[in-house]
């Protein structure tokens, strides 16, 4: 299995596939709360912020072995996602 990717690395892979810049901006929590006053969906973001301040590492080794499954690589999955979403 490949090494875990950071969020920035995933964004870079998507940007490359989409021929777009991989510029990343992170909004501070106070600004997300302020935007939530005017944009309803953003109102829910502060309670979910804990999901963005720690690493998530997914490993499918056991699943792959148990079900004789071949995991899609990040580049292949991103390529297919972009192709399907643009068409």
C-alpha positions in Angstrom: 0.0 0.0 0.0 1.2 3.5 -0.7 2.2 5.9 2.0 -0.6 8.1 3.4 -1.0 11.4 1.6 -1.5 14.8 3.2 -4.4 17.0 2.3 -2.1 19.3 0.3 -0.7 16.3 -1.6 -4.3 15.2 -2.5 -5.1 18.7 -3.6 -2.0 18.7 -5.8 -3.0 15.5 -7.4 -6.4 16.8 -8.2 -5.1 20.1 -9.4 -2.6 18.3 -11.7 -5.3 16.1 -13.2 -7.5 19.2 -13.7 -4.7 21.3 -15.1 -5.3 23.8 -12.4 -3.1 25.6 -9.8 -2.8 23.8 -6.5 -3.0 26.9 -4.4 -4.5 26.2 -0.9 -6.0 28.7 1.5 -7.0 27.9 5.1 -9.6 30.0 6.8 -9.2 30.7 10.5 -12.0 29.4 12.7 -13.3 32.8 13.6 -13.8 33.6 10.0 -15.7 30.4 9.4 -18.0 31.3 12.3 -18.5 34.8 10.8 -19.3 33.4 7.4 -21.8 31.0 9.0 -23.9 34.0 10.0 -24.6 34.6 6.3 -24.1 31.2 4.7 -26.3 28.5 6.3 -24.2 25.5 5.4 -21.0 27.1 6.9 -22.9 27.5 10.2 -22.3 23.8 10.8 -18.6 23.9 10.1 -17.2 24.9 13.5 -18.5 21.8 15.2 -16.8 19.7 12.5 -13.4 21.5 12.8 -11.9 18.7 15.0 -11.8 16.5 11.8 -9.4 18.9 10.2 -6.8 19.3 13.0 -5.5 15.7 13.0 -4.4 13.1 10.5 -6.7 10.5 9.1 -4.9 7.4 7.9 -6.8 4.7 6.0 -5.4 1.3 5.4 -7.3 -1.3 3.4 -4.8 -4.2 3.8 -7.1 -6.4 5.9 -10.1 -5.7 3.7 -8.2 -6.4 0.5 -6.9 -9.7 1.9 -10.2 -10.8 3.2 -12.2 -10.1 0.1 -9.5 -10.6 -2.5 -10.0 -6.9 -3.5 -7.5 -4.7 -5.4 -7.5 -1.1 -4.0 -7.5 1.7 -6.5 -4.4 3.9 -6.4 -4.8 7.6 -5.5 -3.7 8.8 -9.0 -6.1 6.3 -10.8 -9.0 7.2 -8.5 -8.5 10.9 -8.9 -8.2 10.6 -12.7 -11.5 8.6 -12.9 -13.2 11.0 -10.5 -12.2 14.0 -12.6 -13.1 12.3 -15.8 -16.6 11.4 -14.5 -17.3 14.8 -13.0 -16.4 16.8 -16.0 -18.4 14.7 -18.5 
